[in-house]
Amino acid sequence: MNFFRGVMGGQAAGPQPSGAETIQKLCDRVASSTLLEDRRDAVRALKSLSKKYRMEVGTQAMDHLINILQTDRSDSEILGYALDTLYNIICNDEEEEQDESEDENAQKQADDLGTQFTEKFIQDPEHVTLLLTLLEEFDFHVRWPGVKLLTALLKNQGAQVQGIVLVSPMGVSRLMDLLADSREVIRNDGLLLLQQLTKGNAAIQKIVAFENAFERLLDIITEEGSSDGGIVVEDCLLLLLNLLKNNSSNQNFFKEGSFIQRMKPWFEVGDDNSGWSAQKVTNLHLMLQLVRVMVSPVNSPGATASCQKSMYQCGLLQQLCTILMATGVPADILTETINTVSEVIRGSQVNQDYFASVNAPSNPPRPAIVVLLMSMVNERQPFVLRCAVLYCFQCFLYKNQKGQGEIVATLLPSTIDANSISAGQLLCGGLFSADSLSNWCAAVALAHALQDNLTQKEQLLRVQLATSLGKPPVSLLQQCTNILSQGDKIVRRGSKVQTRVGLLMLLCTWISNCPIAVTHFLHNQENVPFLTAQISENLGEDERLVQGLCALLLGICIYYNDNSLENYTKEKLKQLIEKRIGKENFVEKLGFITKHELYSRAAQKPQPVFPSPEQMLFDHEFTKLVKELEGVITKAVHKSSEEEKKEEEVKKTLEQHDNIVTQYKELIREQDAQIQELKEQVASMSSQNEQTQATITQQLAQIQQHKDQYNILKLKLGKENQSQSNSQGDGSQVNGLQTEELTQLKEEMEELRKQHTLLQTLLGDKDALINTLRSEVAQTAGSSAGGSENAELLKELEALRSQVQSQSAEINQLKTERQELLRSSETGSSDVASTTDSSLDTAKMAELESRLTALTAETERLKGETKSLSESRADLEQQLASATSTAAILQTEKAKLQTEVQESKKEQDDLLMLLADQDQKIHSLKQRLKDLGETVEDEDDLDARDQTDDDDEEEEDEDED
């Protein structure tokens, strides 16, 4: 009874047992009791003590609780108690609440305790597998604590538990079933479980995505009210971010599944934006982050472009621009929307053009770009909002030469409208305002309008500014340098460093790779002395960055100098550096830029993110420019005048050789065109060859007709011979006439045989000529397609040859039969001669005479048919003669083509020899440049594609020859 009083809180007569003793007794009871009710009561008691005596319960009872999960599967109540107890000793949430008022050491001990118990639980992977099996139980008291326990395990030891779940059969699929549970508590905790499961594990992220997670999550978001939904929508969005962020496979699956189109309704914000709850702000913020994940600059360019195209086509970009221009939108949502629109249009010409056409709902309407720039140069706007607008403007101009031209055009005198505010006017106003942050943002924005665009750099030189009444206008370039020099005194008082850094970055971007701008900059006599004075002075830490930028600007003036100004040639500027600054000191000051702590932070990603306005010094694109120019400027400064002259000579020589090579390339292109024409001629000759084959086929058909007519004549003659062998009386006279006719037919047949032999000879010559043409066509075309066509022609010729041979055999057979007929007719004549002495009566003679008359008529008819056959044979011979002449013409043309191809090959060989000599000379000159320390850019890298095409055509010519 003392035991039960100790557990239930009753008073005992003796001393009260400690918590550890009570827990030990309860563990013994769980292990030794045979009745399920006793074990259930003991586990319930352990659950009630697990929060207060977390250490003791976890140390003594964990093995017993796991054993309960394995053995008492049939009782859901005891399973629920055991799972709750394990959750209490593993989870740190309760401890964190209690430790809020305690010191950090106690907090760390509590976290370590949960981690230790988690490690003990997952020592045997079968325990996690067992827990996954229990999640299949539909009973609420088993499934819900099982979900919470697995979530706590993942929080404490995520990587190890993820590995166990990943190798467990159907482990991820079982957890995905939680999203289909009709009980919202289990479904919502299942979302939290999947969030922990998918953190940092790409393999599990892919499995979850292919388990139809996107479809289920989007359905839940829609059911819960999208952006107006509660915490469940937030959990779904966090899980979607886990699945998509830095996972290109899932991003592609999300796009291919048309899930981007389902995101559009999320951003349908009504006109009344007065009521924005904290949960709605959080949900919409996560939704915008989800869009940014799909079009992040860190993704592959192809995938990003595809998602940008889908977002424009489904209207998502249009919906985001609607939020951008709406009123009453919270500042943080507006800022994130600007960042999202920025990345949706970055590098996409179609999206950038659409954004340029968006107007704000004002009177009169103003372009969205102008409205955003007004916010950027307004010092009363939040800092993060101004950074977002700058990022949006940079993304709008990224790889958008059309947009760059439109921005610069608003500054030119011919396009300025005094009645409206333009982007150029806002940028100039920000550039010369009293707010240093506006100066920096405007300078960087204007630099992006010039990025990699030589045309706009030259156009911007035309911009004139009116400084004050009664004074002539000055150029924008001159005004920037004036502010730098006039602000020197202000800088020394400890302010405006940010302004000078922005202006120097603008000037460096402007004049880089633009010799005309360099000339304009050097034309002002005050600029170079100002730069040298700034670089040569020994200033404090804050001024080192300005000195480095001044050194970079002066180095650009040397590297891109075209020596058009006599007082500021490359050589004179280098002498000036050596006398007033010193080359080593100059290079050291130039290195201050990359050594600055904020340089590496800006070089990491395009978006300008700064903790405070004072740290806003470097632009991402400018860091690329510094990395590109630092080395070449250092080499240019160290070069001597002799090296410069040698380099110029080498460059001139290379240019001459380049011109020669260009001429040869043009010549080779012309020859390629000629070869193409020859190929077309070969194709036309092939078509003529096909026509010739058709003519031969027609002639063979006529021969077949003649053969059929001959067979008919043979049959008729056979019948006449039979009738003559049975006749008497004047049969000798009749047979004599038939013999004479047969002799004529024999002669005609012999003549036909000779003609047939002649036709066979002509056909043989034609076959040989066609074979010759086929080989020449194969050599000239040099392609697989031509070879296949010639092969088909060869097959057709073989078939025709076999037909001619079969016809020859049939004619020989007919000849044999004709000889047999002649022998039989001679035998009949001898038989009639032996009976000439017999007497015949008058009636028989009359009958013989009538028969003779009939035979004579038949013979005349046969003569007419023979004559028509002779005429047909003459026509056939004429057609063969024309075909032979055509073949001779074709052979002549092929000989000419072959000669031309040989001449072209010789010319190309000569050209290749010349090119090889020129390449050898160029190589030697480049080697001399390298020996002099000059970096030489290979021409092969510039003309690799052209050279590859030329080599391919030369190989085809060799194959044809």
C-alpha positions, 0 to 999 in steps of 0.5 A: 500500500505504501507503494500506491500511496507514494504514486497516488499522492497518499500519506504513508506511515514510513518515509516517502520513497524518492522519485528514482525509487518510484520510477524503478518500482514502476519499471519493475512492474512494467517488466514483470507484470503478466496482466496487461492492466497492471502494465498499462497502469505502470506506463500511465504512471511513468507518463505522469512522472516523465516531465518532472523526472525526465532524466530518471525516466529516460535512463531507467524506463526507455528500454521497457517502453520500447519493449512495450511497443514491440510486445503489446501491439494489440492494445492501443491505450498502452501504446499511446501511453508509451509513445507519450512517455518517450516523447516527453523524455526526448522532446526539448520543447517543455524544457525550453519553456521552463528554461526561459528564465534560467541561464544558458548552461541549464538550457544547453544541458536540457538540449543535450539531454534530449540529444542523448536520449535520441541517440540511445533510441536510434542506436538500433535502427529497428526502433525507428522502423518500429515507429514507422510501422506504428504510424500505420495504426489508424487509432488516434491515440497511437498515430498522433503521439507517434507523429510527435515522437518522430518529429522530436527525433528528427529535430534532435538527430535529423541526419541520422534519422533521415538516413534510417527512414530513407533505407526503410521500406516504404518509410517515406510513403507511410509518412506521406499518408499522414497528409491524407488523414481526415483528422486535422490534428494529425495532418497538421503535425504530419506537415511539421514532421515532413518539414523536419524530414526534408531539411537538407536531404535532397534524396528524401526531397525527391521521393516526397515530391514524386509521392504527389506532395505538390498536388496535396500541399496545393490542395490543402493551401486552397482548402485553407483559404490561400493567403487568408488561411491560418498556420496550416498554410504557413506550414505547407508553404515552409514544406514547399520551400524545403522541397524546392530550394536548391533542388533543380530536379524538384523545381523542374518537376514543379514546372512541368507539372503546371503547378506554377499556374496554380500559384497565381490565385494566391496573389489576387489581392482585392481593392480593400487592403486595409485589413492585413492580419499578421498571419496573412502577411506571413503567408504572402511573404512565404508565397513570394519567397516560393516564387523567388526560389523558382527564378533565383539567379543561382539556378541554372539559366535555362531553368530560370528562363523557362520558369520566367516564361511560364510565369508571364504566360499564366499571368503571375507576373501581371498579378505581382505587378498589380500588388506592386502598384496597389495601395495599402500594402504593408511595407514588408510585403511591398518590399518582398514583392519588388524583390520577387518581380525583380527576379522574375524579369531578370534577363528575360526580354519579354518580361522586361518589356512587359514591366516597362509597359506597366503604369501606376494608377495615378493621374496622369499615369506614370510608368512603374519604373518612375514611381519606383525610382521616386521611392529610391531617391526619397530619403524618407522611405525605408532602407530595405525598400530603397534597396529593393527598388535598386535591385528591381532597376538593376534586374530590369537593365540586366542584359537589356540593351533596349531598356538601357537605351530607353533610360539613357534617352530620357537624359538626352536633350532631344527627348526631355519633356519639361511637363513630366518626370522621367527616369533620367531626371530622377537619377540625376536628381538623386545623383546630386542630392544632399542625401549620400544614400541617394547619391550612391543608389543613383550612381549605381543605377546609372552605371547599370544603364551603361553596363556592357553597352558601348553605344549608351556610354557614348550617348551619355557623353551628350548629356548637358546639365544646367548648374545655375542661372547665367552659367553655361551648361556642363556635361554630366561627366564633368559635373561628376568629376566636379563633385568629386573634387569639390567634395574633397574638403567635405570628405576630410571632415568625415562625411560623404564617403559613400557619395564619392564611392558611388561616383567613382564606381559610375565613372569607372563603369562609364569610361571602361572599354570606351576610349572616347569617354576616356578622352573626354575625361582626360580633356579636363585638365583638373581630373588627372592632378586630382586623382594623383593627389588623392592616390599619393596622400596618406589618409586614414582607413576610411579613405583607403577605399577611395584611394583604391577607386581613384587608382582604378580610374586612373588605371582605366585611363591608361589601359583604354587610352587611344593616345589622342591627347598629346599631354595624356598619352599612355606613356606620359600618364605612366611617367606621371604615376612613377614620379608622383606616386610610384608604381609599387605604391600605385599597385598597393593602393589599387589592391585596397579595393579587393581587400575591403571587407565589404567587397567579398560580401557584395561579390557573392550575389546580385541582390544588394543586401546590407545590414545598414546604410553605412555598409552600402559601398559595393555593387555586385556588377562592379566587383566583376569589373574590378576582378577583370581590370585589376590584373591588366591595369597592373601589367599596363603600369609596369610596361616600359615604353619600348615594350609598348612600342614592341607591343604596338608593332606586334599588334599591327603585324597581327592586324595585318596577318588578321587581314590576310587571314580574313582575305583567305577566309573570304576566298575559301568561302567563295570556293565553298560556294563554287563547290556548292554550285558543282554539287547542284550540277551533279544533282541535275546530272543525276536527274538527267541520268534518271530520265535516261533510265526511264527512256531505256525502260520504255525501249525495253517495253517496245522490245517486249511488244516486238517479241509478242508480235514475233510469237504470234507470227510463229504460231501462224507459220506453224499452222500453215506448215501443218496444212501444207504437209497434209495437202496433195496434187499441186502441193509442190507448188504450194510448198515451194511458195511457202519455202520461199516465204519462209526463206524471206522470214529467215533472212528477216529474223537473221537481220532482227537477231543482228539488230538485237545483238547490236542493241545488246552491245549498245546497252552494254556500252551504256551500262559502262558509261552509267557506271563511270558516271556513278563513280564520278558522282560519288567522288564529287558529292562526297556525301552519304546521301549521294552514295545511296542515290547512286546505289539505287541507280546501280540496282535499277541498271542491274535489273535492266541488264538481267531483263535484257539477258532474259530477252536474249535467251528467249530470242535464242529459243525462238531461233531454235524453234524457227530452225525446227520449223524450217527443217519440217518444211523441207521434209514436207517438200520432199514428201510432196516431190515423191508424189508428183507423178500421181494424177489429181482431178480437177476439183482438187486442183481448184481447191489447191488454187484457192488455198494458194490464193489464201496463202498468198494473201496471208503472206502479203499480210505477214510482209506488211507486219514485218515492214511495220516491225522494221519501222519500229526497229528503226525508231528504236535505233534512233532513240538509242542513238539519242540516248548515246549522244546524251550520255556522251554529253554527260560524260564530257560535262563530268570530265569538265567538273572533275577538272574544275574540282582538281583545280579547286583542290590545288588552289585550296592546297596552296592556300593552306600552305600559305595559312600554315606559313602565316600561322607559324609567323603569328605563333613566333610573334605571340611567343615573343610577346609572351617572352616580353611578359605580355598576355596574348589572347589566342585567335583560335578562341575567337575564331574557333567556330569558323576554323572548325567549319572550314576544316569540315569543308576541306575534308569534304573536298578531299573525300570528293577528290 
